[in-house]
Amino acid sequence: MKRLPVFLLVLALLLLVHPRATAATVGIHLLHPQEIDQVRQLFPDTSVQATEPVYVTIPYSLTDLSLRQEWQHFFTTARANNIIPIVRLMTQFQDDVWTVPTRQDVVQLLESLDQYDWPQAERRIIIFNEPNHAAEWGGTVSPTEYADIFSFAASWAHTQSHIYQVLPAALDLSAPQSNESWDAYAFWSSVYREDPEAFDQMDAWNSHSYPNPEFSAAPYRTGRTSMQGFKQELAWLEQWRSEPLQVYITETGWQANRATSRYLQQYYTYALQHIWSDDRVIAVTPFVLKGTPGPFSQFSFLTADDKPTVHFVAFQKALASL
């Protein structure tokens, strides 16, 4: 008789202990607005999500300013399908980096988004992405610049006639302190020193809690670089705020490889029952619905010709088992 690996035995036992459906609303991360038409395919009629609202995280860049027809279709389709958008502000990609946002960029992006007919009264926005990586901020890491841009964007959004829920950029929790990246907590500490009130302008926290190392670790690992990294972030955040924040996990998930593919259904089931079930988690949008062709193909739920991948099948089966 072959012996099962110890970690699989542990995982099986944990799945039997007080299983419950996730308290969060599970959704998916998109890269382009036209992908909104495929979101509901991921949630079968037999899953607990079939009649629930579904969150999607999606970037909105300076390039999108001219795509009015595509984006109104996105918001109209979201309304028809009970989908809640979380829109992440982006600039433009030049010379292998995302340009540093200016205040004018922020105003252009937010004024453009303000003109659309969103599906919900409360509009959720993220102020840029992983600025503790130099490539996400013009080639350098600058928490002081981020503090200024975040405060400006949050103030602008909170003074509009529409209701905006403002989320900070999620950071890469596994990034080292180097010339190309900053440790996440060192970055946020510097933001606080620059503008202590920035944390009071946040309506919820935003986390990229990936199963590292290599996006391939088992889900029951704990600590800052695990799928449960958001727990450490929320605990750390308590020192800077008088009121606790809930969290959106806007990126997470495994890359499909020889070490993970056969276990993905078990991994997703465990995450749904024991990690994303944390009452502080509002929504989870695994990365990414359609990442092929390109560098995100191992994370993709759909192939380039819209066929289900191992992620799609495993995720659906995990939802159906709840």
C-alpha positions as CSV (number, residue, x, y, z in Angstrom):
1,M,0.0,0.0,0.0
2,K,1.4,3.4,-1.0
3,R,1.7,6.0,1.7
4,L,0.1,9.4,1.2
5,P,2.4,12.3,1.8
6,V,2.2,13.7,5.3
7,F,1.0,17.1,4.2
8,L,-1.9,15.5,2.3
9,L,-3.0,13.6,5.4
10,V,-2.9,16.8,7.4
11,L,-4.9,18.6,4.8
12,A,-7.5,15.9,4.7
13,L,-8.0,16.0,8.4
14,L,-8.2,19.7,8.5
15,L,-10.9,19.6,5.8
16,L,-13.0,17.5,8.1
17,V,-12.8,19.9,11.0
18,H,-15.8,22.2,11.2
19,P,-16.1,22.9,7.4
20,R,-18.2,25.9,6.5
21,A,-18.8,28.0,3.4
22,T,-16.7,31.1,3.1
23,A,-18.1,34.2,4.7
24,A,-16.5,36.2,1.9
25,T,-17.9,36.7,-1.5
26,V,-15.6,34.9,-3.9
27,G,-15.0,36.3,-7.4
28,I,-12.2,36.6,-9.9
29,H,-9.5,39.0,-11.1
30,L,-9.9,40.3,-14.7
31,L,-7.4,42.0,-17.0
32,H,-9.7,43.5,-19.6
33,P,-13.3,44.8,-19.5
34,Q,-14.6,42.4,-22.2
35,E,-13.9,39.5,-19.8
36,I,-16.9,40.5,-17.8
37,D,-19.1,38.4,-20.2
38,Q,-17.3,35.2,-19.0
39,V,-17.4,35.8,-15.2
40,R,-20.6,33.9,-14.4
41,Q,-19.4,30.8,-16.2
42,L,-17.1,30.2,-13.3
43,F,-19.9,29.8,-10.8
44,P,-22.1,26.8,-11.5
45,D,-25.7,26.6,-10.4
46,T,-24.8,24.0,-7.8
47,S,-22.3,26.3,-6.0
48,V,-23.1,28.6,-3.0
49,Q,-22.1,31.5,-5.2
50,A,-24.6,30.9,-7.9
51,T,-27.2,33.4,-6.5
52,E,-24.7,35.5,-4.6
53,P,-23.1,38.7,-5.8
54,V,-19.6,38.1,-7.3
55,Y,-16.7,40.6,-7.0
56,V,-14.3,41.3,-9.8
57,T,-11.0,43.2,-9.5
58,I,-10.0,44.9,-12.7
59,P,-7.3,47.5,-13.7
60,Y,-8.3,50.9,-15.2
61,S,-5.4,52.7,-16.9
62,L,-4.8,55.9,-18.7
63,T,-5.2,53.8,-21.9
64,D,-8.8,53.0,-20.9
65,L,-9.8,56.6,-20.9
66,S,-10.8,56.4,-24.6
67,L,-12.6,53.1,-24.3
68,R,-16.0,54.4,-23.2
69,Q,-18.1,51.9,-25.1
70,E,-16.2,49.0,-23.7
71,W,-16.3,50.2,-20.2
72,Q,-20.0,51.1,-20.1
73,H,-20.6,47.6,-21.4
74,F,-18.5,46.3,-18.5
75,F,-20.6,48.2,-15.9
76,T,-23.9,47.4,-17.6
77,T,-23.1,43.7,-17.8
78,A,-21.9,43.8,-14.1
79,R,-25.3,45.2,-13.1
80,A,-27.2,42.5,-15.1
81,N,-25.2,39.7,-13.5
82,N,-25.0,40.9,-9.9
83,I,-21.3,41.6,-10.2
84,I,-19.5,44.1,-7.9
85,P,-16.5,45.8,-9.5
86,I,-13.3,46.7,-7.6
87,V,-11.5,49.1,-10.0
88,R,-7.7,49.5,-9.6
89,L,-6.2,52.8,-10.9
90,M,-3.2,52.4,-13.2
91,T,-1.1,54.7,-15.3
92,Q,0.6,53.5,-18.5
93,F,3.4,51.0,-19.2
94,Q,6.5,52.6,-20.7
95,D,10.1,51.4,-20.9
96,D,9.3,48.3,-18.8
97,V,7.8,50.2,-15.9
98,W,4.5,51.7,-14.9
99,T,4.9,55.5,-14.9
100,V,4.6,57.4,-11.7
101,P,1.1,58.8,-11.3
102,T,0.7,62.6,-11.2
103,R,-2.2,64.4,-9.6
104,Q,-3.5,65.2,-13.1
105,D,-3.5,61.4,-13.8
106,V,-5.5,60.7,-10.7
107,V,-8.1,63.4,-11.6
108,Q,-8.4,62.1,-15.2
109,L,-8.9,58.5,-14.0
110,L,-11.4,59.3,-11.3
111,E,-13.4,61.9,-13.4
112,S,-13.6,59.3,-16.2
113,L,-14.8,56.6,-13.8
114,D,-17.3,59.0,-12.2
115,Q,-19.2,59.4,-15.4
116,Y,-20.1,55.7,-15.8
117,D,-23.3,54.1,-14.5
118,W,-21.9,51.7,-11.9
119,P,-24.0,48.7,-10.8
120,Q,-23.9,49.6,-7.1
121,A,-24.3,52.8,-5.2
122,E,-21.0,52.3,-3.5
123,R,-18.0,52.4,-5.9
124,R,-14.9,50.5,-4.9
125,I,-11.5,51.8,-6.1
126,I,-7.9,50.8,-5.5
127,I,-5.2,53.5,-5.5
128,F,-2.6,51.8,-7.8
129,N,-0.7,48.5,-7.4
130,E,2.3,47.1,-5.4
131,P,4.3,50.4,-5.2
132,N,6.9,48.5,-3.1
133,H,8.2,47.3,-6.4
134,A,10.2,49.8,-8.5
135,A,8.7,48.5,-11.7
136,E,5.3,49.6,-10.5
137,W,6.4,53.2,-9.7
138,G,8.5,54.6,-12.5
139,G,11.6,52.5,-11.7
140,T,12.0,53.6,-8.1
141,V,10.3,52.9,-4.8
142,S,9.0,56.0,-3.1
143,P,6.7,55.6,-0.1
144,T,6.6,59.4,0.3
145,E,5.3,59.9,-3.2
146,Y,2.8,57.2,-2.7
147,A,1.6,58.7,0.5
148,D,1.0,62.0,-1.3
149,I,-0.8,60.4,-4.3
150,F,-3.0,58.2,-2.0
151,S,-4.0,61.0,0.2
152,F,-4.9,63.2,-2.8
153,A,-6.9,60.4,-4.5
154,A,-8.7,59.5,-1.4
155,S,-9.6,63.1,-0.6
156,W,-10.8,63.6,-4.2
157,A,-13.0,60.5,-4.1
158,H,-14.5,61.2,-0.7
159,T,-15.7,64.6,-1.8
160,Q,-17.6,63.5,-4.8
161,S,-21.4,63.1,-5.0
162,H,-21.1,59.4,-5.5
163,I,-20.1,57.1,-2.6
164,Y,-16.5,55.8,-3.0
165,Q,-14.9,53.1,-0.9
166,V,-11.2,53.8,-1.2
167,L,-8.6,50.9,-0.8
168,P,-4.9,51.4,-0.7
169,A,-2.6,49.5,-3.1
170,A,-1.8,46.0,-2.0
171,L,1.9,45.3,-1.5
172,D,4.0,42.3,-2.4
173,L,4.4,40.7,1.0
174,S,7.3,38.6,-0.1
175,A,9.4,41.5,-1.6
176,P,12.8,41.9,0.0
177,Q,14.4,45.3,1.0
178,S,16.6,46.1,-2.0
179,N,17.2,48.6,-4.8
180,E,14.3,47.2,-6.7
181,S,11.8,46.6,-3.9
182,W,10.9,47.4,-0.3
183,D,9.8,45.3,2.5
184,A,6.0,45.8,2.8
185,Y,6.0,46.9,6.4
186,A,9.0,49.2,5.9
187,F,7.1,50.8,3.1
188,W,3.9,51.3,5.1
189,S,5.9,52.6,8.1
190,S,7.5,55.2,5.8
191,V,4.0,56.2,4.5
192,Y,2.8,56.7,8.1
193,R,5.8,58.9,8.9
194,E,5.0,61.0,5.8
195,D,1.3,61.2,6.4
196,P,-0.2,59.7,9.5
197,E,-3.7,60.5,8.4
198,A,-3.4,58.4,5.3
199,F,-4.5,55.3,7.2
200,D,-7.6,57.0,8.4
201,Q,-8.6,57.7,4.8
202,M,-8.7,54.0,4.0
203,D,-12.2,52.5,3.9
204,A,-10.9,48.9,3.8
205,W,-7.6,47.1,3.6
206,N,-6.3,45.5,0.4
207,S,-4.1,42.4,0.3
208,H,-2.2,40.2,-2.1
209,S,-2.0,37.1,0.0
210,Y,-0.2,34.6,-2.2
211,P,0.9,31.0,-1.2
212,N,4.6,31.6,-1.4
213,P,7.3,30.6,-2.0
214,E,6.9,30.4,-5.8
215,F,3.1,30.7,-5.6
216,S,3.1,27.0,-4.8
217,A,2.9,26.5,-1.1
218,A,0.1,24.5,0.6
219,P,-2.7,26.7,2.0
220,Y,-2.3,25.7,5.6
221,R,1.0,27.5,5.9
222,T,0.8,30.7,8.0
223,G,2.8,33.9,8.1
224,R,3.3,37.0,6.0
225,T,4.1,35.2,2.8
226,S,1.3,32.7,3.0
227,M,-2.3,32.7,1.8
228,Q,-3.0,33.9,5.4
229,G,-0.7,36.9,5.1
230,F,-3.6,39.3,5.4
231,K,-4.0,38.3,9.0
232,Q,-0.6,39.6,9.9
233,E,-1.3,42.7,7.9
234,L,-4.5,43.5,9.8
235,A,-2.7,42.8,13.2
236,W,0.1,45.2,12.2
237,L,-2.4,47.8,11.0
238,E,-4.0,48.1,14.5
239,Q,-1.1,50.2,15.7
240,W,-1.9,52.9,13.2
241,R,-5.6,53.1,13.4
242,S,-8.2,53.5,16.2
243,E,-10.8,51.4,14.2
244,P,-10.1,48.0,12.7
245,L,-10.5,47.5,8.9
246,Q,-12.0,44.7,6.9
247,V,-10.0,43.4,4.0
248,Y,-10.4,42.6,0.3
249,I,-8.0,40.0,-1.0
250,T,-7.8,41.2,-4.6
251,E,-5.0,38.9,-5.7
252,T,-4.2,35.3,-4.5
253,G,-3.9,31.9,-6.0
254,W,-1.4,29.3,-7.1
255,Q,0.5,28.8,-10.3
256,A,-0.3,25.5,-11.9
257,N,2.8,23.3,-12.0
258,R,3.9,19.8,-11.2
259,A,3.9,20.5,-7.5
260,T,0.4,22.0,-7.3
261,S,-1.9,21.0,-10.1
262,R,-3.0,17.6,-8.7
263,Y,-3.9,19.3,-5.4
264,L,-5.7,22.4,-6.5
265,Q,-9.2,21.3,-5.7
266,Q,-8.2,20.4,-2.2
267,Y,-6.3,23.6,-1.8
268,Y,-9.2,25.8,-3.0
269,T,-11.6,23.8,-0.7
270,Y,-9.3,24.4,2.3
271,A,-9.0,28.1,1.5
272,L,-12.8,28.5,1.2
273,Q,-13.5,26.7,4.4
274,H,-10.6,27.8,6.6
275,I,-9.0,31.0,5.3
276,W,-11.4,33.1,3.3
277,S,-14.1,32.3,5.9
278,D,-12.5,34.8,8.2
279,D,-15.2,37.3,9.1
280,R,-12.9,40.2,8.3
281,V,-12.6,39.2,4.7
282,I,-15.2,40.9,2.5
283,A,-14.2,39.5,-0.9
284,V,-11.6,37.3,-2.6
285,T,-10.7,37.6,-6.3
286,P,-8.2,35.0,-7.3
287,F,-5.7,35.9,-10.1
288,V,-6.6,35.6,-13.0
289,L,-9.6,34.7,-15.2
290,K,-7.7,34.9,-18.5
291,G,-4.0,35.3,-18.4
292,T,-3.1,33.5,-21.6
293,P,-1.1,34.0,-23.7
294,G,1.5,35.8,-21.6
295,P,3.4,35.6,-18.4
296,F,0.3,34.8,-16.3
297,S,-0.7,31.6,-18.2
298,Q,0.0,29.3,-15.2
299,F,-2.5,31.3,-13.1
300,S,-5.2,31.5,-15.8
301,F,-8.7,30.0,-15.3
302,L,-9.3,30.1,-19.1
303,T,-7.1,29.3,-22.0
304,A,-6.5,31.6,-24.9
305,D,-9.4,30.0,-26.8
306,D,-11.7,30.1,-23.7
307,K,-11.3,26.5,-22.6
308,P,-11.3,25.7,-18.8
309,T,-7.9,25.1,-17.2
310,V,-7.1,23.0,-14.2
311,H,-7.7,26.1,-12.1
312,F,-11.2,26.6,-13.5
313,V,-12.2,23.0,-12.9
314,A,-10.7,22.7,-9.4
315,F,-12.3,26.0,-8.3
316,Q,-15.7,25.0,-9.5
317,K,-15.5,21.6,-7.8
318,A,-14.4,23.3,-4.6
319,L,-17.4,25.7,-4.7
320,A,-19.8,22.9,-5.5
321,S,-18.6,20.9,-2.5
322,L,-19.5,23.6,0.1
